[in-house]
């Protein structure tokens, strides 16, 4: 496992490395994987991520290389923790900042106690529907592709578990929160449902994954830091990795 220390370990990418990456905003999870894979050329090494983060989300992305890609499913199944901010008083089709506001609602009457009470409704096992603007595939096509084309799709419900849903700051219309949840939880959907529980609207304005299983964001590499290191190793040694 790698940490964000300035003293990098001797990687063995073919045998397998678990890289903790702080995903930049506006990057897809695949963008990160592709950037690392490209930086390792001419070596042909498998690279994959364990748990998608939306483009507008930041934070911990687990990236596996080489033989460790066989363990992606087990890493992906681990509990996740997120912090973020949602905005009351409006909705967006994507449930986040990707799309424009399509409806507004008065929110000044909402009390802090109402928000805390609504949050308690979502603890435990709950039912969710994937956002129309998501990477879930329906009949082999990503939902966000259909959504951008204006096509309607039938969303399938899924069961997820919310272990903790903590409201950490209220400065209406903004509300900060922390969530601990199971694999497959859509925080955008949770926020949208939170707005509905308050007879209002809500969308996600900021999201950071802070933990996946026992791996924490504080130990993650900045992507540019890791790529620069790999390039430096290639320039000095002709190899970005130790083969043994």
N, C-alpha and C positions, 0 to 999 in steps of 0.2 A: 504494500500500500504506500502511496506517496503522500507527502505533506507539503505545506507551503513554505518550508524552510528554504533559505537562499542556497543551502548546501544540498544539491539534488543527489539522490541515490543513483547507483549504477542500475539503470533499467534493463530488464530482459523482456522486451516486448513480445518476441515469439513464444516464449514459455508462458507469459501471461502477467499482465500488470492490471491492478485496479487503480484507476486514476480518479481522484476527486477533483472535479472541475467546478469553478464558479462560473456558471453560464452567463454570458453577457446578455443584456436586454436586446431584443430584436433578432437574436440568433435563434434558429430552430435547433432542436436537439441533434437532428441529422447534420446541420451545418457544423456543429462542434465535432461530431464523429468524422465527418468528411475532412475537416481541417487537420485533425490529428493523423488520419490515414494518409492524406496527401504529404504531410510533413515527413512521414516515415519512408517514402519512396526513395530508392527503388525497391526497398524491401516490401514484399507482398504479405502484409500481416492483417489478420481479421481484427476489426475494431467495431464495437457496438456499445450502445448505452443501455442502462438498466432503469428505465422509467422516464417517459417523455415529460419535458417541461414546455409549456406554451411559449411562443416567441416573446411575448411581452412579460413573461416571468423571468426572474433571475434566481441564482442560488445553486444549490448542490445538484450536480449531475454526475452520476457514477458512469464511468467509461471503462469498459473491459477490452483488453487486447489479447491476441494469440489464443492459447488454450483456455484462458480464463473466460472467454466468451461463452463457453459451454455452461457457465454458472450464472449467466445473466438472469434467467428466470428466478433463481433463488434470491438473488440480490433484489430483483424487482418486487418480489413478494413482501419485502420488509415494510414495517410501519413507517409513515412519513410525518414530518412536522413542517408547518408553514407559518410564516407571519405575513401580514398584508394589511391592506386598507380597502374598504368599500365605501361607496358614496350612495347615500339615500336620496330619494326625491327624483330619480330618473331611471330609465332603462335603456339598454342598448341591445340590438339583436344578438351580438356575440357574447353578451354578459360581461364584456370587458372593454378596454379602450380601443379595440381594433375597429369598431364600427361607430357610427354617429348615434347620438341620442334620438330615440324614436318616440319617447313619451316622458312627460314630467308630472310630478305630484307634489303637493304641499307637504312639507316635512316638519315644520316648526312646532307642531303639536306633539311630536313624538318625544316621550320622556326617556331618560336614561334607564329607568326601571323597565320600560317596555322592551328596550333593546336587550337587556340582560335576560329578561323572561323569555323572549323569542329565541335566544341562543340555546337555552336549555332544552327546547323542543327538538333539537337536532343531535343531541347526544345519544349514543347507542347505535343500533343498526337502523339505517334509514334507506329509503328508496330514492334513487336519483335517475335523471335522464341526461344523457350526454348533450352538451350544447350543440346546436346545429353547426356552429363554426368550430369544429373540433377535428382531430385527426383520426377519429374512429372510422373504420371502413364499413360501408353498407353496399352489398353486392359488388365488392371489390373496388369501390371508389370512396375516397375520403369525403367525409361529411362537409368539410369546409369548401370543397370544390363544388358540390351540389348547391350549398348555400349561396356561394358567390354567383352562381348561375341563376339564382332565384328559384331553384327546384325545391319542391316540398318532399321531405322524407319522413318515414315513420320511425320515430326514435324508440329504441328499446330500453326498458328500465333495467337498472342494476341495483344490487344491494351492496352497500358499503357500511363501514362502521366508523363513527366519530367518537374517539376516546375522550378528547378534550376540545372544547370550543370556548375559548376565553376572550372576552372583550377587554382590551387593554387601554383603550383611549376613546373618548367620545368628544368630538368637536364638530357638531353637525354643520354640514351634511356628511362629514367624514367620520368613519368609525374604524379604528385599528383593532386587529384581532390576532389570535394565535390558535392554530388548529393542529391536533394530532389525529391521524386518520389511517385507514387501511389503504392498501393498494387499490388503484382505480378510482379514487375519489376525485370528483371534479369540484375544485374550490369555486370556480365560476358559477356552477350550478347551485352550490351551497349558498353563495351570496345572493343569487337571484331568488332562491326559495326563502331566504331570510327577509328579503324585501316584501315578498308576498305574505309572509307570516305577520308582517307589520301593516298589512293592507296598504302597501306602498310599492315603490320600485327601488331596486338597488343594482349596482354594477361594480365589478372589481376594478380598482384603479392601480393597485400595486400588489405584487405577490413575490415572495422569496421562499424557496425551499431551504430550510435550515438544518434538516436532518433526514437521513434515510437509513433505517436500521440503527446501527451503532456509529455510523459515519456522520461527521458533523461538518457544516460549512466552514467553520473556523480553521479546519485543516485542509481546505481545498486550495488547489493551484488557481491562479489567474491564467486564463487560456493563453494569453500573449506571452506570459512568463514561461509556460511550458514549451510553447512552439519555439521561442527564442533559444531555449536551452537545447532542444533537439537539433536546431539548425547549427548551433555552435559546436555541438558534438560531431555533427557530420563534417563541418568545415575543418575541425582539428584532427579528426581520426578517420574520416571517410565512412564512419558508421554511426548511426544515431542510437545504437543499442549494443549491449554486450550479448553476444551469442555464445552459449555454452552448451 
